Structures are given as structure tokens and as C-alpha cells.
Amino acid sequence: MKRLLLLGGGHAHALVLRELRKKPLEGAEITLATEFPVHTYSGMLPGLIAGHYTASDLQIDLARLAREAGAVLVLDRAVGLDPERRSVQLESGTKLPYDLLSLNLGSVPAGAPPGLGAKPFETFIARWNNEGMKAKRIAVVGAGAAGVELGMAMRHRRPDASVVLVSDKLTFSGRLEERICAALSRCGVELRLGESKADAEFTVWATGPAAQPWLRKSGLAVDENGFVFTYPSLRAVSHPEVFAAGDSATIKESRHPKSGVFAVRHAPVLLENLRRTLAGEELQAYEPQKKQLALISCGAKHAIASRGEWTAEGAWVWWWKDWLDRRWVAGFRQAG
């Protein structure tokens, strides 16, 4: 039996475990190592901060998924990797051996001081409940989709507080940028471009993605941001026994943005190629979609949709997003 280690409880691994409940992975003993027993769905996080959801609405029970998929669950945080000895170092001091390793570790906000990032979500939610709900001056660093959604969600939840969004630039353009700037203004979120900090009682960093710091020292081939270089099969270019999916991976031949949309699309290819690797078969290639739908919530039950050059907004977009999000989470709660 081969030892398969799933490191990280991100979108892709959650989907892999869900499918393994239906069709087990023959020839493998599976271990899931992750810091938290739940996966917090990023698409619904702004809705939680805005007060539209409870934490249970957007949490996927990884412990249950692992158990039903026949995987051993280890709750610990990875801090190192020795690809030559094929072992992962955990924060507790434990070393987990593997024959096959799959990385789905997500990302961290680039440049974020310790403890101030929007990720991991579980830590951020606790900090928001303990500190953010009391603060009168709130700042969000980063003006990508995550930053603008969190800024508007915080302002909606805390209309008595000032919310400032600071960034070197907006990451949107055209009609989408116009809609987002108008939404920020309606919500009362102040946008300050060309800045990187603000005087605030509560600050959260929602900047662009950076890799887990220890990946640079892992011995795996990584890109300029520390993410693992893979082939379109999601197999690491430097170590054939290692796979990476979601934000952990940068496909060398066809790079695409880091987002949950792509992590979800990675999942079936990852699972298929784990099966093929165990069977000694040729691997399948992942082909990124050229356009993806983005749904950006605007604090209240109002959202903006975009795909390519097309954009739209309104309460109907929020209800559409709500329906899609709830359906996605519900798919993990059905019996295997």
C-alpha cells in the first residue's frame, strides 16, 4: 500500500475527499493533515462578516469527510518538507512520511504582519468577533476582490465605525471598476490609493496571494512567489511523487490567477491523476478556463457579477450568489 498524504484542507482536497466517499482510492492509505477540523468556504466569508450568515453556514466538516473517505485525520500545521526523505515536518514536532504527497495549502496575504492577515479564515473570524466588532476605526489593506468585499461587509455590519480601504492600486478596470468604486462610495468605505497603511484600531490585510513561507525552503521548484511549479497534470516539475493544487500550484506552461474558482476546477484532475499514478497510467492535463464568473458581494444583500467584459449588479445577483454558495456547501453535507 502506498502512503498518500493530503497536506492542507483547501477546496481541492475537500472535493477529493467528498468523491473518495463514493469511490475509494485503491492501493493507498490516506492521511489528511490540516490545521483546522473545518474548511471555511471563502465565497461566503464576506456574508458572515456582514451578518448574513452564521459560521456553521460556511463551514465544511473536514473531520467527517476524512472519516467517511477512510482517511486518517491529523490536526496540525506543516512547517517544513524534506522531499528527499519524503516526510513533512509538523509544528508539533511530528514527521509524517509519504509515498505520494498532495499540497492544497492555500495562500497567505502578501506582506501581512503576523496575525493581521485575512487568512487563515478561522483565525481572522475569531479576531473580528473579539476585536473588529468593537473597533471604531477599521482599515483593510488590499483592494482586490477580497479587500473590497471585506471592506463593504465590515461597514455594513458596523455603520457606526469608519472603514478605510488602502492599496497601491485597484485591480479592476473598465465598467467593473466603475461599479465597484460606486459600491464602495454607497457603503461609506473610503478608498485611499497609493497608500499601504492607515491609522486604525483594527486592521486586516487582504493583499494578493503569497505562498506559505516554508515552501521556498522545501527543495521543491517554486515560482517567484514561492508557489510550487507544476505541469498541467498538477504534478510538481521537480519531484514526480508530489502534486499541488489550488493556490499552492503554479502551472508552469499556463499560469492563471489564484482563486477558489480554479482550485475547484483542479480537484477532479488531481483525483484522477492520483488514481492514475497509483495505477502506473499516463496523467491527464488540466486546461484552465479562459473566462470565469466573479460575484462580488457589496455589504448589503447586493452584489456585482462579471465575466469577461460583461458586468451586472443588483439584489438579484446577491440572491443568485447566495443560492450558488449554499448549494456548494450543501454538497459536502450529503451522505457519501
Buried (B, 14 or more C-beta within 10 A) or exposed (E): EBBBBBBBBBBBBBBBBBBBBEEEBEEBBBBBBBBBBBBBBBBBBBBBBBEBBEBEBBBBBBBBBBBBBBBEBBBBBBBBBEBEEBBBBBEEEEEBEBBBBBBBBBBBBBBBEEEBBBBBBBBBBEBBEEBBEEBEBBBBBBBBBBBBBBBBBBBBBBEEBBBBBBBEEBBBEEBBEEBBBEBBEBBBBBBBEEBEEBEBBBBBBBBBBBBBEBBEEBEBBBBEBBBBBBBBBBBBBBBEBBBBBBBBBBBBEEEBEBBBBBBBBBBBBBBBBBBBBBEEEEBBBBEBEEEBEBBBBBBBBBBBBBEEEEBBBBEEBBEBBBEEBBEBBEEBEEEB
